[in-house]
Amino acid sequence: MLDDAGVDESGLSAAEAAERRDEYGPNEIARGEGRSPVDIFLTQFDSWLIWVLLAAAVLSVWAGHTVDAVLIAVIVVANGVFGFVQDYRAEQSLESLRELTAPTAVVRRDGESAEVEATELVPGDVVELSDGDVVPADGRVVEATGLEVDEAALTGESLPVSKSAEPVEADAPLAERSSMVYKSTAVTRGKAAVVVTATGEDTEVGAIARQLADTEETETPLQAELDDLGRTLGLGVVALAALVVPLLWVRGVEPLQTALTAISLAVAAVPEGLPAVVTLTLALGVRRMADENALVRRLPAVEALGAVDVVCTDKTGTLTEGRMAVSRLWVDDAVVGFDEVTDAASGADGDRPAANGGATGEGESATAADRVDLLLRAGVLCNDATAEEGDPTERALVAAAEDRGLDVAALREAHPRTDEIPFSSERKWMGTVHGDRAYVKGAPEVVVEKCSRVLTDDGPVELDEAGAQRVRERTRGFADDALRVLAVAYTEDGRGFEGGGDGDLDGGDDLDDLVFVGLVGMIDPPRTEVADAIERTRRAGIDVKMITGDNVRTAAAIGAELGLGGDVVDGREIEGLSDAELRERVVEVDVFARASPEHKVRVLRALQDEDRTVAMTGDGVNDAPALKNADVGVAMGVRGTDVAKQASDVVLLDDNYATIARAVERGRAIFDNVWKFVAYLLSANVAEVAIVFLASLGGYLVLPAVQLLWINLLTDGLPALALGADPESGDVMERPPREPDQGIVDRPMLGVVGGTGAVTTVVMLGLLALLLDGAGAVDAYVTTMIFTAFVVLEFGKLFVVRWLRETPTLSNRWLFAAVAGSLALQLAVLYTPLREYFDTVALGVGDWGIVAGVLAVTLPAYLLVAVGVRRLRESGAAAGANPETASSEG
């Protein structure tokens, strides 16, 4: 490898390094070009709704109605500020990738080791690595002593990976390239010399950075639907104006009255508060989700979670606890589950090792409990970790001993280490000497070959070939269950160590004549609550896919334990499938192993090509492209990298899959609330447009623009916002997800909008006819009555719309407070000097009696519409229910 790089063990010369730096450039990730704050702010006004309102404001100024123009401008600016605040937190994924880079590196230049800026590295440099270093560039290992590297952030491998200079196959998956190290990974043990093969954007991390830079921001379903709604409403206003203005001119209506009517139609048609109320409702959902350990970075993701029908989840730390734990032990043909080990903790004698360090002497008998104790004692003495720090497998041994009731600190103090043979990837075992006793732990296939005896009930006896074969078979059995297996042995009087127990371990590689104690099987255990959470999401019609960088055996075992059975597809198979073939496989398969960043993105896109709405979880740098491409990217907050968090929409503060299930429930509830106030707002706007339009044909302007704006402010404001605090209905997680082509404006909503809008229009025009019969003309009194009656009807309709989504009537105290506050504001424009700006008059007791009569007539009609719409919704839900979901529930 050194020859291929044009360098020897002494490294490059300073001159050669300078030439290569000119050729390859600095060892850093290029910065992305972010949007400026001004650009972000201006994009908030790129909407049909905003354009229509701005046109109405201009017409208001021309018509001399400055108050109307100011109100419109305030609403437009307020909505723009809301959007800007949310969008200003621009994506920092590429910047986070840069910050992962090691600041300095130790490199051999001109035959000497020197510390240089990591950005100065070039291909061909020989870099020296040691415990705790961040790898500064991709490189080929040329020298290694016990080197282990944590590559979880890049490959998803849950444990540190042993590295050596031994070559591997050129097409080996990234996670199996044991002779390579990669930029931004971390050395957890040992030391090495590597020759740099790639720097900057040519590294594996650089490739991920390019994927992130090429990823376009996607809209959530709600964003797309609201954009379509705005476009439709905008075109509708233009069409209405094109129809009404000529009609009024033909009727001889003066230009000013015509302009005011056109302004009123524009204001009536546009739900000005819709963007703000959506934003505030989603923000309220964000706050609630934060209390439930889900931090939302992009507001629309709250609703998008509720539309998800597939969750692609990482394994380590999300479905599992993210730590190694002892699962099973094997001593003399007896398998002991760790629950049995800890249940027997009260019988563990903490003083037992005092005499001989826990080793059973020649001729002594050993009970099963003795052997378990010895196994765990040896595991913590031949060990460099504590329960909190160190290699994950060694920490698991310490935790197991403590769970057994052993005092690890006292044990180590009573039996100090006098010598050791450190672990190395070549040797595959570790040995420590404690006075005249020595312990060994390591790979079973290596340790068993060094054992001449095995510890039994009758003490150490000869380990024949049949006994050694039983050890190998049990090792395979543990491995088939995805357990990481260690063998433990000991020697007496230094037997087998050159020097006869004098602490000289120089001959350790020739170690033999050990006494075999047993096997320890460890695994990253599934979280206890995850299986129920997966079942719950499945009942809600959501498929669960596990995509992990771990090997097939581990992925299959964990998947089976969590109910994700069936075939397992690995990275090599994914690479061999065409896009069409992969689309077929992703529907059938729940578990994907040895997945690289490219594999995750391919699986994600295959699901999206099948019209699935996908939530993707992840924690590593390797997960960032998939997180950013997903409909909802969910990063881990505890073990997640900054890159993953910045690329995500939601961050789980507890790294727990069960939190995703709760977030989905919250998202569905929020969508219900959004549906309610969109239906509520649009029904009001439809009635406003119909009343203004039909009355204008008779030559009457019954609701001036300023009154329409006030109606929209009252109904679009506090009451609509209070709907966002409605609790979820009881069946929210028993329904199938929405179909991808089912918009928020669905048939039930059209029924509500059309039905209640028609009722309101008929009642209001009837009231107008009644009032005109007495007054003869539309004056301030008539418009005030229509204005006030409309507001009161809207507050009554609010509770009917809630009933449609099965929301308990008295479940939201904020809603009652909002209605009361809005009524107080309405009274203010009737009975205070504010009425001068709204062209209103004070109403008497008799007038309020008329308003109450109108409400009494209208509410039963609203309820009839609601009953019909609810039946329509229930029949539609039954027809569209997922058959698989229905069968699983039955």
Stockholm file with secondary structure:
# STOCKHOLM 1.0

chainA/1-890         MLDDAGVDESGLSAAEAAERRDEYGPNEIARGEGRSPVDIFLTQFDSWLIWVLLAAAVLSVWAGHTVDAVLIAVIVVANGVFGFVQDYRAEQSLESLRELTAPTAVVRRDGESAEVEATELVPGDVVELSDGDVVPADGRVVEATGLEVDEAALTGESLPVSKSAEPVEADAPLAERSSMVYKSTAVTRGKAAVVVTATGEDTEVGAIARQLADTEETETPLQAELDDLGRTLGLGVVALAALVVPLLWVRGVEPLQTALTAISLAVAAVPEGLPAVVTLTLALGVRRMADENALVRRLPAVEALGAVDVVCTDKTGTLTEGRMAVSRLWVDDAVVGFDEVTDAASGADGDRPAANGGATGEGESATAADRVDLLLRAGVLCNDATAEEGDPTERALVAAAEDRGLDVAALREAHPRTDEIPFSSERKWMGTVHGDRAYVKGAPEVVVEKCSRVLTDDGPVELDEAGAQRVRERTRGFADDALRVLAVAYTEDGRGFEGGGDGDLDGGDDLDDLVFVGLVGMIDPPRTEVADAIERTRRAGIDVKMITGDNVRTAAAIGAELGLGGDVVDGREIEGLSDAELRERVVEVDVFARASPEHKVRVLRALQDEDRTVAMTGDGVNDAPALKNADVGVAMGVRGTDVAKQASDVVLLDDNYATIARAVERGRAIFDNVWKFVAYLLSANVAEVAIVFLASLGGYLVLPAVQLLWINLLTDGLPALALGADPESGDVMERPPREPDQGIVDRPMLGVVGGTGAVTTVVMLGLLALLLDGAGAVDAYVTTMIFTAFVVLEFGKLFVVRWLRETPTLSNRWLFAAVAGSLALQLAVLYTPLREYFDTVALGVGDWGIVAGVLAVTLPAYLLVAVGVRRLRESGAAAGANPETASSEG
#=GR chainA/1-890 SS CTTTTTCCTTCBCHHHHHHHHHHHCCSSCCCCCCCCHHHHHHHTTCSHHHHHHHHHHHHHHHTTCHHHHHHHHHHHHHHHHHHHHHHSSCCCHHHHHHHTSCSEEEEEETTEEEEEEGGGCCTTCEEEEETTCBCCSEEEEEEEEEEEEECHHHHCCSSCEECCSCCCCTTCCGGGCTTEECTTCEEEEEEEEEEEEECGGGSHHHHHHHHHHHCCCCCCHHHHHHHHHHHHHHHHHHHHHHHHHHHHHHTTCCHHHHHHHHHHHHHHHCCTTHHHHHHHHHHHHHHHHHHTTEEESSTHHHHHHHHCCEEEECSTTTTBCSSCEEEEEEETTEEEEHHHHHHTGGGCCTTGGGTTTTCCCTTCCCCHHHHHHHHHHHHHHSCCCCSSSSCHHHHHHHHHHHHHTCCHHHHHHHSCCCEEECCCTTTCEEEEEETTEEEEEECHHHHGGGEEEEEETTEEEECCHHHHHHHHHHHHHHHHTTCEEEEEEEEETTTTSTTTSSSCCTTGGGCCCEEEEEEEEEECCBCTTHHHHHHHHHHTTCEEEEECSSCHHHHHHHHHHTTCCSCEEEHHHHHHSCHHHHHHHHHHCCEEESCCHHHHHHHHHHHHHTTCCEEEEECSGGGHHHHHHSSEEEEESSSCCHHHHHHCSEEETTCCHHHHHHHHHHHHHHHHHHHHHHHHHHHHHHHHHHHHHHHHHTTCCCSCHHHHHHHHHHHHTHHHHHHTTCCCCTTTTTSCCCCTTCCSSCHHHHHHHHHHHHHHHHHHHHHHHHHHHHHSSCCHHHHHHHHHHHHHHHHHHHHHHHHHTTCCTTSCHHHHHHHHHHHHHHHHHHHSTTHHHHTCCCCCHHHHHHHHHHHHHHHHHHHHHHHHHHHHHHHHHHHHCCHHHHHHHC
#=GC SS_cons         CTTTTTCCTTCBCHHHHHHHHHHHCCSSCCCCCCCCHHHHHHHTTCSHHHHHHHHHHHHHHHTTCHHHHHHHHHHHHHHHHHHHHHHSSCCCHHHHHHHTSCSEEEEEETTEEEEEEGGGCCTTCEEEEETTCBCCSEEEEEEEEEEEEECHHHHCCSSCEECCSCCCCTTCCGGGCTTEECTTCEEEEEEEEEEEEECGGGSHHHHHHHHHHHCCCCCCHHHHHHHHHHHHHHHHHHHHHHHHHHHHHHTTCCHHHHHHHHHHHHHHHCCTTHHHHHHHHHHHHHHHHHHTTEEESSTHHHHHHHHCCEEEECSTTTTBCSSCEEEEEEETTEEEEHHHHHHTGGGCCTTGGGTTTTCCCTTCCCCHHHHHHHHHHHHHHSCCCCSSSSCHHHHHHHHHHHHHTCCHHHHHHHSCCCEEECCCTTTCEEEEEETTEEEEEECHHHHGGGEEEEEETTEEEECCHHHHHHHHHHHHHHHHTTCEEEEEEEEETTTTSTTTSSSCCTTGGGCCCEEEEEEEEEECCBCTTHHHHHHHHHHTTCEEEEECSSCHHHHHHHHHHTTCCSCEEEHHHHHHSCHHHHHHHHHHCCEEESCCHHHHHHHHHHHHHTTCCEEEEECSGGGHHHHHHSSEEEEESSSCCHHHHHHCSEEETTCCHHHHHHHHHHHHHHHHHHHHHHHHHHHHHHHHHHHHHHHHHTTCCCSCHHHHHHHHHHHHTHHHHHHTTCCCCTTTTTSCCCCTTCCSSCHHHHHHHHHHHHHHHHHHHHHHHHHHHHHSSCCHHHHHHHHHHHHHHHHHHHHHHHHHTTCCTTSCHHHHHHHHHHHHHHHHHHHSTTHHHHTCCCCCHHHHHHHHHHHHHHHHHHHHHHHHHHHHHHHHHHHHCCHHHHHHHC
//
